[in-house]
Amino acid sequence: MLRSTRFNRRNRPRQLLRQIFVLLACLTSTAYFVYHARYGRHGLDVRKELIERSALLDFEIKGLESVRSKLKHDVALLSPEVPNTDLVEEIARDVLGYVRKDDKIITAQ
């Protein structure tokens, strides 16, 4: 019995040192993973930025879809089967600069 207590007393500083080392290793690895979960390449900050970017892109997509539907409607009106004369005249005036003989032109200086 005397030997076992002596043996424990000798190893006690080693056991304490080992416990401290294991504790520091666990704390270091936990800090490492927490840091990378927050600021890493796939972390929470990057996720937040991606969500904001996604919202902006959704808004842009909605705007582009409305422009696309308008253009699709305009193309349908210009179909060769039944052209819409008002639309053809409007495009000729806006894009090509055509005017009718009875139009009055006022220039701004």
DRENDO-1510 file (C-alpha; in Angstrom, 1 decimal, always signed):
<recs>
REC; n; res; u; v; w
REC; 1; MET; +0.0; +0.0; +0.0 .
REC; 2; LEU; +2.9; +2.3; +0.7 .
REC; 3; ARG; +4.3; +1.7; -2.7 .
REC; 4; SER; +1.1; +2.7; -4.5 .
REC; 5; THR; +0.8; +6.0; -2.7 .
REC; 6; ARG; +4.5; +6.8; -3.5 .
REC; 7; PHE; +3.9; +5.8; -7.2 .
REC; 8; ASN; +0.8; +8.1; -7.3 .
REC; 9; ARG; +2.7; +11.0; -5.8 .
REC; 10; ARG; +5.5; +10.7; -8.3 .
REC; 11; ASN; +3.2; +10.6; -11.3 .
REC; 12; ARG; +0.9; +13.2; -10.1 .
REC; 13; PRO; +2.8; +16.1; -11.8 .
REC; 14; ARG; +2.9; +14.2; -15.0 .
REC; 15; GLN; -0.8; +13.4; -14.9 .
REC; 16; LEU; -1.6; +17.1; -14.2 .
REC; 17; LEU; +0.7; +18.1; -17.0 .
REC; 18; ARG; -1.0; +15.6; -19.3 .
REC; 19; GLN; -4.4; +16.9; -18.4 .
REC; 20; ILE; -3.4; +20.5; -19.0 .
REC; 21; PHE; -1.9; +19.5; -22.3 .
REC; 22; VAL; -5.1; +17.7; -23.4 .
REC; 23; LEU; -7.3; +20.6; -22.2 .
REC; 24; LEU; -5.2; +23.1; -24.2 .
REC; 25; ALA; -5.3; +20.9; -27.3 .
REC; 26; CYS; -9.1; +20.7; -27.0 .
REC; 27; LEU; -9.5; +24.4; -26.5 .
REC; 28; THR; -7.1; +25.1; -29.4 .
REC; 29; SER; -9.0; +22.8; -31.8 .
REC; 30; THR; -12.3; +24.2; -30.6 .
REC; 31; ALA; -11.1; +27.8; -31.2 .
REC; 32; TYR; -9.8; +26.8; -34.7 .
REC; 33; PHE; -13.1; +25.3; -35.7 .
REC; 34; VAL; -15.2; +28.1; -34.3 .
REC; 35; TYR; -13.0; +30.7; -36.1 .
REC; 36; HIS; -13.4; +28.9; -39.5 .
REC; 37; ALA; -17.1; +28.3; -38.9 .
REC; 38; ARG; -17.5; +32.1; -38.6 .
REC; 39; TYR; -14.9; +33.6; -40.9 .
REC; 40; GLY; -13.8; +30.7; -43.1 .
REC; 41; ARG; -14.4; +30.1; -46.8 .
REC; 42; HIS; -17.8; +28.5; -46.1 .
REC; 43; GLY; -18.5; +30.4; -42.9 .
REC; 44; LEU; -21.4; +32.4; -41.6 .
REC; 45; ASP; -20.2; +35.7; -42.9 .
REC; 46; VAL; -19.8; +34.3; -46.4 .
REC; 47; ARG; -23.3; +32.8; -46.2 .
REC; 48; LYS; -24.7; +36.2; -45.2 .
REC; 49; GLU; -23.1; +37.8; -48.2 .
REC; 50; LEU; -24.4; +35.1; -50.5 .
REC; 51; ILE; -27.9; +35.6; -49.2 .
REC; 52; GLU; -27.7; +39.3; -49.9 .
REC; 53; ARG; -26.3; +38.8; -53.3 .
REC; 54; SER; -29.0; +36.2; -54.0 .
REC; 55; ALA; -31.7; +38.8; -53.1 .
REC; 56; LEU; -30.1; +41.4; -55.5 .
REC; 57; LEU; -29.9; +38.9; -58.3 .
REC; 58; ASP; -33.6; +37.8; -57.7 .
REC; 59; PHE; -34.6; +41.5; -58.1 .
REC; 60; GLU; -32.5; +41.8; -61.3 .
REC; 61; ILE; -34.0; +38.6; -62.7 .
REC; 62; LYS; -37.6; +39.9; -62.1 .
REC; 63; GLY; -36.7; +43.1; -64.0 .
REC; 64; LEU; -35.2; +41.2; -66.8 .
REC; 65; GLU; -38.2; +38.9; -67.0 .
REC; 66; SER; -40.5; +41.9; -67.4 .
REC; 67; VAL; -38.3; +43.3; -70.2 .
REC; 68; ARG; -38.3; +39.9; -71.8 .
REC; 69; SER; -42.1; +39.6; -71.7 .
REC; 70; LYS; -42.4; +43.1; -73.2 .
REC; 71; LEU; -40.0; +42.2; -76.0 .
REC; 72; LYS; -41.8; +39.0; -76.6 .
REC; 73; HIS; -45.1; +40.9; -76.9 .
REC; 74; ASP; -43.5; +43.3; -79.3 .
REC; 75; VAL; -42.1; +40.5; -81.4 .
REC; 76; ALA; -45.5; +38.8; -81.5 .
REC; 77; LEU; -47.0; +42.1; -82.8 .
REC; 78; LEU; -44.4; +42.2; -85.6 .
REC; 79; SER; -45.2; +38.8; -86.8 .
REC; 80; PRO; -45.4; +38.6; -90.6 .
REC; 81; GLU; -48.9; +37.1; -90.6 .
REC; 82; VAL; -50.7; +40.1; -89.1 .
REC; 83; PRO; -48.4; +43.1; -88.5 .
REC; 84; ASN; -49.6; +45.9; -86.2 .
REC; 85; THR; -49.4; +49.1; -88.2 .
REC; 86; ASP; -49.3; +51.3; -85.1 .
REC; 87; LEU; -46.4; +49.4; -83.7 .
REC; 88; VAL; -44.5; +49.5; -87.0 .
REC; 89; GLU; -45.0; +53.2; -87.3 .
REC; 90; GLU; -43.9; +53.8; -83.7 .
REC; 91; ILE; -40.7; +51.8; -84.2 .
REC; 92; ALA; -40.0; +53.6; -87.5 .
REC; 93; ARG; -40.4; +56.9; -85.8 .
REC; 94; ASP; -38.3; +56.1; -82.7 .
REC; 95; VAL; -35.5; +53.9; -84.1 .
REC; 96; LEU; -35.2; +55.1; -87.7 .
REC; 97; GLY; -36.3; +58.8; -87.2 .
REC; 98; TYR; -39.1; +58.7; -89.9 .
REC; 99; VAL; -41.8; +61.4; -89.8 .
REC; 100; ARG; -45.0; +61.8; -91.8 .
REC; 101; LYS; -45.5; +64.7; -94.2 .
REC; 102; ASP; -48.1; +66.4; -92.1 .
REC; 103; ASP; -46.0; +66.3; -88.8 .
REC; 104; LYS; -44.6; +69.5; -87.4 .
REC; 105; ILE; -41.0; +69.3; -86.2 .
REC; 106; ILE; -39.9; +71.5; -83.4 .
REC; 107; THR; -36.2; +71.5; -82.6 .
REC; 108; ALA; -34.8; +72.5; -79.2 .
REC; 109; GLN; -31.8; +74.7; -79.1 .
</recs>
